[in-house]
Amino acid sequence: MYRNWPHEIEPGIAVAALQPPGRENRRREEPVTDHHDFATRLADWIENQQFNDYMFFGHCGAATFMCSTIFELEDRGAPLPRHMVASGWGAPDRGLYGYLNFVDLDSFDFVAEVHRQAGRMGSTITEEIAQSAAKLLLHDQIIYRGYKYPAGRRIPVPVTVLVWQNDEVVPPEQISDSWDHVADVSYVDLPGRHFTFLECNARLQRVILQCHLKHELT
């Protein structure tokens, strides 16, 4: 998903794409079983790296995994990310967003959906890859539906929420002003659709840089 992103937003701000188990060259590994499993594994890795200066960026349902990981790190007393950027997702305590989270899992054609999503991203894939990806997509939907935001808890880091003006999956009206009760949040409206983030265009890079500079200047 992040192959077209630059290696650095600018000198000193490296981009590190997260690759969970079960995907691409980790496809033989068992995927995570739930949000707690994901958060525990990632928090272990972050602590081992001894990161003291990092940010999270996540698109769509990745927001729930970022929240779970931040709460896990907070519970451990481990260094937290300096900022969280959530792209194309509404407040995590208000349920799920996007049509896939409401389809019937027993009858929905996930193979066809994989082909549709690849087309939206300007790619074509083989039937073998589509079949493999469809199994993982179904697995992801099951995990998303099991997510529960911890009631009354606030995200302990500043949050910037990106609202894509022509988002056809999670419309702007489902996002704008929805996060205020769970975080110290700012909203940024950006031109584009649900998958425009894949390009990491100059405007998106500026937003990420500004999130970094907010902390450099305080």
C-alpha positions in Angstrom: 0.0 0.0 0.0 2.9 2.4 0.8 5.2 1.5 -2.1 4.7 4.9 -3.8 5.5 6.8 -0.6 8.9 8.5 -0.4 11.6 7.0 1.8 11.6 10.3 3.7 9.1 13.0 4.0 12.1 15.3 4.4 15.6 14.7 5.7 15.3 13.3 9.2 11.7 12.0 8.9 11.9 8.4 7.6 8.9 6.5 6.4 8.6 2.9 7.7 5.7 0.9 6.3 4.4 -1.7 8.7 3.9 -5.2 7.3 1.8 -7.4 9.6 2.1 -11.2 9.5 0.1 -12.9 6.8 0.8 -10.4 4.1 3.1 -10.4 1.1 6.4 -12.1 2.0 5.0 -12.8 5.5 2.0 -14.7 4.1 3.1 -18.0 5.6 2.8 -16.5 9.1 -0.4 -16.7 11.0 -2.2 -13.3 10.9 -3.1 -11.5 14.1 -6.1 -12.8 15.9 -7.6 -9.6 17.2 -6.6 -6.0 18.1 -5.0 -6.9 21.4 -2.8 -9.4 19.6 -1.7 -6.8 17.1 -1.1 -4.1 19.7 0.9 -6.5 21.9 3.1 -7.6 19.1 3.7 -4.1 17.8 4.3 -2.6 21.3 6.9 -5.4 21.9 8.7 -4.4 18.7 8.6 -0.7 19.4 10.0 -1.2 22.9 12.8 -3.4 21.5 13.7 -0.6 19.0 13.8 1.9 21.9 12.0 4.5 19.8 11.8 7.9 21.4 10.7 10.0 18.5 8.1 8.5 16.1 4.6 9.1 14.7 1.8 6.8 13.6 0.0 7.2 10.3 -2.9 4.9 9.5 -5.6 4.8 6.8 -9.2 3.7 7.2 -9.6 0.9 9.7 -5.9 1.1 10.7 -7.1 3.8 13.1 -8.5 1.2 15.4 -5.1 -0.7 15.5 -3.3 2.6 16.2 -5.6 3.3 19.1 -5.1 -0.2 20.5 -1.4 0.0 20.2 -1.2 3.5 21.8 -3.3 2.3 24.8 -1.1 -0.8 25.1 2.1 1.4 25.1 0.5 3.8 27.6 -0.4 0.9 30.0 3.2 -0.3 29.9 4.6 3.2 30.5 6.5 2.9 27.2 7.4 5.9 25.0 4.3 7.0 23.0 4.2 8.3 19.4 4.5 12.1 19.3 1.4 12.2 17.0 -1.2 10.1 15.4 -2.6 10.8 11.9 -5.8 9.0 11.1 -6.9 9.1 7.4 -10.4 8.4 6.2 -12.0 7.1 9.4 -14.5 8.4 11.9 -14.3 8.4 15.7 -13.3 4.9 16.8 -15.9 4.7 19.6 -18.8 5.1 17.3 -18.7 1.8 15.5 -17.5 0.9 12.1 -17.3 2.7 8.7 -17.3 1.7 5.1 -19.5 -0.7 3.2 -17.3 -3.8 3.8 -17.9 -3.7 7.5 -21.7 -4.2 6.9 -21.8 -6.9 4.2 -22.9 -10.4 4.9 -19.6 -12.3 5.5 -21.1 -15.7 4.4 -22.4 -14.6 1.0 -20.3 -11.6 -0.1 -17.9 -12.1 -3.0 -14.6 -11.1 -1.5 -12.6 -12.2 -4.6 -14.6 -9.8 -6.8 -14.0 -7.1 -4.1 -10.3 -7.7 -4.3 -10.3 -7.2 -8.0 -12.4 -4.0 -7.6 -10.0 -2.5 -5.0 -7.0 -3.4 -7.2 -8.7 -1.5 -10.1 -9.3 1.5 -7.9 -5.6 1.6 -7.1 -4.7 1.2 -10.8 -3.5 -2.4 -10.6 -4.5 -5.7 -12.1 -3.9 -9.0 -10.2 -4.0 -12.7 -11.1 -6.9 -14.9 -9.9 -4.5 -16.8 -7.6 -3.4 -13.6 -5.9 -7.1 -12.5 -5.7 -8.1 -15.7 -4.0 -5.3 -15.4 -1.4 -6.1 -11.8 -0.8 -9.8 -12.5 -0.4 -9.1 -14.9 2.5 -7.1 -12.2 4.2 -9.7 -9.5 3.5 -12.4 -11.7 5.1 -10.2 -12.3 8.1 -9.7 -8.6 8.5 -13.5 -7.9 8.4 -14.0 -10.5 11.2 -11.3 -8.7 13.3 -12.7 -5.2 12.6 -16.2 -6.4 13.8 -14.7 -7.6 17.1 -13.2 -4.2 18.0 -14.5 -2.4 21.0 -13.1 1.1 22.0 -12.4 1.3 25.7 -15.3 3.4 27.1 -14.3 6.7 28.6 -10.7 6.5 27.5 -8.9 9.4 25.7 -6.1 9.0 23.2 -3.1 10.3 25.1 -1.3 11.8 22.0 -2.4 14.6 19.6 -4.5 13.4 16.7 -4.8 14.8 13.2 -7.7 13.4 11.2 -7.6 13.6 7.4 -10.9 14.1 5.7 -10.8 13.3 2.0 -13.3 15.6 0.3 -14.6 13.0 -2.2 -14.2 9.9 -0.1 -16.6 7.3 -1.5 -16.0 4.8 1.3 -16.1 6.9 4.4 -17.8 10.2 3.5 -16.6 13.5 5.1 -19.8 13.9 7.1 -19.1 10.7 9.0 -15.6 12.0 10.0 -15.7 15.8 10.6 -16.1 16.8 14.2 -16.5 13.2 15.4 -13.2 12.7 17.3 -13.3 15.6 19.7 -14.6 13.7 22.7 -11.8 11.0 22.5 -8.7 13.1 21.6 -7.1 16.5 21.2 -7.8 16.6 17.5 -7.4 18.8 14.5 -9.1 18.1 11.1 -7.5 18.6 7.7 -9.7 18.5 4.6 -7.8 17.3 1.5 -8.9 17.0 -2.1 -9.2 13.4 -3.2 -10.9 10.1 -2.8 -10.5 7.1 -0.4 -7.3 5.9 -2.0 -5.6 9.2 -2.8 -3.4 8.7 0.2 -1.5 6.0 -1.8 0.2 8.8 -3.8 1.5 10.6 -0.7 1.3 13.8 -2.8 3.0 17.0 -1.8 0.0 18.3 0.1 -0.2 15.2 2.3 3.6 15.3 2.9 3.2 18.9 4.1 0.5 17.8 6.6 2.8 15.1 8.0 5.7 17.5 8.2 3.5 20.0 10.0 2.5 17.4 12.6 6.1 16.8 13.2 7.0 20.5 13.4 4.2 21.1 16.0 6.3 19.2 18.5 9.6 20.6 17.4 8.3 24.1 18.2 6.8 23.4 21.6 
